[in-house]
Amino acid sequence: MNTIPKTVGVLGGGRMGAGIAQVFAAAGAQLVVTEPADPTGVLDRVARGLEHSDKRGLLDDTPQNILRRIEVVGTPSELPTETELVIEAVPEVPEIKVAVLAEAENRIADTAVLASNTSSLSIGELASVLRRPERFLGTHFFNPVPASALLEIVRTDSTDDKVVTAATEWATELGKTPIVVNDSPGFATSRLGVMLGLEAIRMVEEGVTDVESIDRAMELGYRHPVGPLRSTDLVGLDIRLAVAEYLHDKLGERFAPPSLLRTMVARGDLGKKTGQGFYAW
């Protein structure tokens, strides 16, 4: 039985938001994406993602039909009132997240589910501004969303068990493997991934070896599909820095960002999205 909500809202149409919209639309849902800055870019990103998935034989419908199930609007106040699930995917700035989540909550029904795609911020702290924290949880997707096999579901002490169960069912319908973790700084994935990435950056900084050798060591020695420095480029060095600073504040010195990371971010070498990071893209 298909458990995917019929109408899904996504707050933010960047790389992650577009990917989340794509997988839900491909599963049959009607999508409404809020993106005031670049509405055309949202559909372009989804279209490119669908074309790639189609070439890999991953779609049960044509890219054109799936794209027709996606609408872009300006603000959460324009979401359909019948929206059953809203996933926030705006930048990792708490003030922005709580503003759009509160606006969406005021628009949708009391029975709808709200979720955040944050990779590290406290789900409990975000929930504290909501009237229905029991209907809120974290749904941490990974980049690129259509190809990633994992969905990290983050619950708080307030999250209703039925909401967690529904989220795990949606994950399975989307072709993801869900894991459920309790709310804590960095959850399971960001906490481990950032720690490895920061140590790899320190090794570059100290001249232990070159970038390619560090990545190759983890790919061949530990069977990681992507090395920690290439992964940092894919995530974005600015994102990795922001998460590291948050974890440094919450968990202590072991997450202190290396000087090299700060230097690269300051000069705009943010990884794949700018064409230059630890690798040239």
N, C-alpha and C positions, 0 to 999 in steps of 0.2 A: 504494500500500500504506500502510495506517495504521500509523505507527510509534509512536504515543502509548503510553506504558506503561499496562499494565492497571490497576495500583494505584499511586496517587500520594498522598504525604503532604504536607501543608502545615503548617508550624510557625508558628502565629499566625493568628488569625482576624479581624484588623482589616480596614480598608478594602482594603489591598493583598492580604492573605491570602485574603479572601473573593473578590476579583476573580480571583486566580490559580486558586482552587478552581473558580470558575464556568466559566472557559474550558476547563480540563481536563475537567471533568464534561460540559460541552457537547460535547466532542470524543469522549466515550464512556468515559472512565476512571472507575474507582471512586476516590473521594476520601475521605481521612481527615484531618480538620483538628484540630490540637491547640490548644485554647483553654480554659485553666482558669478565666478570669475571667468570660467572658460567652458560654457555649455557645449560648444561644438567639439572642443577637444575631448570631452568625455566620450562622445559617440565615436570619435576617431580612434581613441584608445581601445574601446570595446571591439570595434570593427577589426582592428589589427589583431587583437587577441583571438577573435573568432576565426579569422583567416588562418592563423597559426594552428589552432586546435582542429580546424577542419582538415588541414593538410596531414595532420597526425591521425585522422580518423576517429576523433574523440567526440564528435557531435552526433546526436540523434535527429537533428533537424538542420535545415540550411542556415548559414550565417545570416542571411537576409531576414528569414522569419524570426530568428532569435533577436536580432537587433530591433525589430518592430515591437518587441515586448518591453523596450526600455524607453522611458521618457525622462527628460531632464528639466528640472524646475529650479527656481532661484533659492528658495528658503524652506526650512522645515515646516513653516506655516502653510505651505502649498501641498504638503503630502495629502493623499486621499485619507479621509477619516476612517476608511475600512482597512487601512494598512495593518497587517497582523504582526509584522516584524520590522524593526528599524535598527540598522547597524551603523554606528558612527565610525567614520574613517577619515577624520580631519587631522591636521597636524598635531604632533605630540606636545600640545600646549594645554594644560589643564583648563585655563579660562575659556579657551575656544570650545573645548569638548563639553564642559558643563553647560555652556550657553546653548549650543545646538541640541544637546540631549534634553534640556528642560523645555525648549521650544517644541521639540518633537513630541515629548510626553504630553504637553498641553493640547496637541492636535489629535492624537490617536486615542483609540478606545482603552478603557481600563484593563481589558483582557489582553491587549497587545504586549509583545515582548520588546524591550529595548536592550541593545547590546553595544559594546565598545570593542573596536579592533585594536585598541592600544597594545603595544608590545611590552609595556613595563609599568605604566602608571597604575596606582592603586584603584581597583574596581570599587572597593568600599568607599574611598574618598569621592569618587565620581558619583556613586550611588547616594551620597549624603545630601545632594541637592535635589534628589528626585522624590516625588510624592509616593511612588510605588517601587521601593527598592527591591521588593520581592520578585518583581517582573524584570529585573536587570541582571546582566551577567557579562562576562568578557567572552568574545569570540575572536581569538587571535589567529587570523589567517597568515599565511606565509607567501612570500614573493618568489616566483610569479604564482598568483592564486590559482589559475586553472591547472597548472602542472603540479602543484604542491600536494603531497599526500596527507599532510597533517592538519588538524584543526585543534588548537589548544583552547579548551573551554574552562573559563575561570569563574568560580563561584565565590560568593561571600557568605557570611553567616546568615544573611537575610534572604538570599536567593531561594526561591521556592524549588523544592525537589522536582516538581513537575516541569518547571522551566528548564532545568538541567537535562532532564530526560528528553524533552522535546528537542533541545539543541543537539544532543548526541544523535538523535534520529535524523535531524536535518543534515548533520555532517555526513552520515552514512549515505543518505540519498544523493549528496553532492559528490560522492566518490572519495570522501576523506576518511581518514582514521582519526576518531576523536580521542583525546586524553582529557581527563577532568582533574584540575588542580585547584587547591585552595588559594585564595587571594594572598599574595605576598609580593614584595618588590621583585620585579623581573620574572615572576612566575617560575616555571621550570626552564623554558626554552631560552628566553632572553638572558637569564642569569648565567646559564652555562655557555651560551653562544658568545655573549659579550666578554666573559672572562677569557675564553680562548682567543678571541679576536684581539683583545688588549695585550695579552702576552705575546702574540705574534707580532704586533706593532712594536712592542718593546724590543723584541729580538732584531727587527730591522734597525731600530734606533741604535742598538748597541753593536751592530755590525756582526752579529752571530753568523748570518749567511744572507743570501739574496732572497727576494720575495718569492720567486718561482720555487726555490728549494724548500722554503717553509711550507708552501702550499702542497708541494709534491710529497713532502714527508707525511702530512696528514691524509692526503688522498690515497697514497699507496701503502703507507704503514698502518693506518687506522681505518682505511676504507671509507673516509669521508667523501661524499660525492663532489664537494667543492671545498677547497682550502679556505682557511680563515681570512686570508687577505683578499682573495677574490670575492668571498662572501661579503666582506666589508664594503668592497666596491659596489656590489649589487644592492646591498641594503642602503648605502649612502653614508659617507663618512660623517656628515652632519647629523644624521639620525643616530649613528653609533655613538657619537660624542654626546648627544643629548641624553641617550639612555644611560651611558656610563656616568655622566654627571649626576643623574637621578639616583642610580644605584650607589654611587660614591657617598651621596648625602644620606642614604637610607642604611647602607650596609658597611660603610667604612672604607679604609684605605686600599683594600685589595682591588677596588674598582676605580682607583684614581686614573683619569685619562692620561696617557703618555703625551709628552710635549710634541712629539711628531704628529700625533693625531690633531692636536689643536692647531699646529702650524699649517697642515694641509687644508684643514677646513677654512682657516683664515685667508688662505690664498685662492680658495675656490676649487680646489681639487677634491671634488665630492664623490668621485667614482664614476660609474657608468653614465649617470644622468648628465654629467658635465663633460664626459669624454676623457677624463683623466682622473685617476686615483692612484692606487698602487700599480695599476695597469693602464695602458693606453687603450681606449675603446674606440 
